[in-house]
């Protein structure tokens, strides 16, 4: 009894130390995880994270006792149930999760279990004698006899994720020496600075967040331009539109400014205009770019049209 109490006290002290030292906790499921696999995962996480297993009753008791010191721990209590473990870390959690999920071991199929991933039977020779053809026919698997052995013609999607494994599935996979499933840690939830969220949130990258943000900015700009209400998102488009109007006025009048001088100089040289349009549009569209022949000068009334083409194709910037 004294030894048991000493072990409990040592475990509680270890848990308190980890709760104080680390700000992030990854809650993992450990069903079907053996001791050898557990040890390999601990080694892989060395220097990045620490795995702590234990009885849920003791964990909840320690967490409740620590809530007065750290009220954020209260959010962790509802998630301490079932066959779980806690991975404490201060490093990037996506990296830690990747290490955890990569430590898996293959497992044979068992009758009645649910498939935790899709199972495919590859095409090719099976090494089985022709007398077992009826077995494949019962599973609707197309085969042929090649050099006295059964050969599967096409890849077969034998099981979908979530399907129940039957006796026939088990027998076929055993005959083909296929171990279709993997046993390992499952990352369920993440505790970070008082907030618990699904581990799927870790799949969101900075690039995907930026793409969603820019998509929202684009929609705000479109709405602002449509209703005539200026915003920070629509302002660059409004300034660009105003610049185009000023450039159009400059091209049909004697008024000039820095950027319009470049366009006027280009329009006065048909050869340079044709070369610039060809370079911007590419060889495939240069024949339809509308540039004037070398021996002709552009008409005055055509200047606004060429001005628009040059604006779109030549890449002149408002800030040149």
Helices and strands as residue ranges (DSSP letters): H 2-21, E 24-29, H 35-44, E 49-52, H 56-66, G 71-79, E 84-89, H 93-102, E 104-107, E 119-121, E 124-125, G 130-132, H 133-138, E 143-146, E 149-152, E 156-159, H 167-175, E 181-184, E 186-192, E 195-198, G 199-203, H 206-227, H 232-252, H 258-267, H 270-281, G 286-288, G 300-302, H 303-313
